[in-house]
Amino acid sequence: MFDVITIGAGVKDVLLLSKEFRFIESSQFETGIGECVSLGTKIELDHIVHSTGGGATNAAATFARLGFRTSTICRVGDDAAGRDLIIDLQREGINTTMIVRVAGGATGYSTLLTAPSGERTVLLYRGVSGQFSTKDIPWDTCAAKWIYITSLGGNLDLTKKLATWATKCGIQVAWNPGTKEIAKGVVHLRPTLKHVRVLTINREEAEKFTGEKSLPNMFKAMATIGNFVIITDGVNGAYIHQNGMTFFSPGTGVHSKSQTGAGDAFGSGFVAGMMKTNNLKTAFAIAILNAESVIQQIGAKAGLLRRWPTAKQIAKVKIKAL
């Protein structure tokens, strides 16, 4: 039996860093700010990093490095990128026997335009990674204590089926929904949420998901009895809500080189903490430390913790009840 099986995207990443990326405030952009380059020119890059990414593989790397028996289910093509991704996961000690290799398919690919502040714009080609179906899940062999579900390309029926099946099997469920799932809105996903022990989402996503602006209303919309709702808020810190109680941590204030993988690191770090200690505050600290370790490196996996933090490191993370 595995301690945890992660399910979702596995992609190849290339991170491009340049001081020549420019930022323009404009209502034409969804976030109010555009990351821009001059059309028709050559842009000098300061650094380039090739790595692997995708929510399922990033989370799996956290669990494997922290000593948990880990497997992952993702879809890759039978191309060089797919082979590279599998090799990278095997180096991390992650079981890859349940990865779906699609004949003639193309592995997902992300190009990340990374600014000196660490913020980035992601150019994403999903390839076969976003085409999940029920046949991709080995229902008879997914023996695990936890499943950690990331984006399934908007396949809500499969997400619900996974969460329902896990509950019947006594498997704990963690969920970090993707853009396509969030776009459906919380009303459509409530039947799934009742099976989810840990829900991880960032603040911008939470606003879109719930249609609410205030944190209390967001938590009220997403909370179910006993579950943990996590809202990360970038440099402003993170919040965790359970059974009417909300906890906040501002983090430790480390400098960010790249935000890539921070959300995956936080969510998987929290679940790892719950798996090992079943203590909210300790798990919160592990999540903070894992995410902060990631943002100090370039790439979604490069900075993930390689050993369990010491009691002294955990104590440095300040957490308060709101």
Secondary structure, DSSP 4 states (H G I P E B T S, - for coil): -EEEEEES--EEEEEEE-TT-EEEE-TTSTTSEEEE--TTS----SEEEEEEE-HHHHHHHHHHHTT--EEEE-EEESSHHHHHHHHHHHHTT-B-TT-EEETT---EEEEEEE-TTS-EEEEEE-GGGG---GGGS-TTT--EEEEEE---TT-HHHHHHHHHHHHHHT-EEEE---HHHHTT-HHHHHHHHTT-SEEEEEHHHHHHHHS--SHHHHHHHH--TT-EEEEE-GGG-EEEEETTEEEEE----PPPS--TTHHHHHHHHHHHHHHHH--HHHHHHHHHHHHHHHHTSSSTTTTS-SSPPPHHHHHTS--EE-
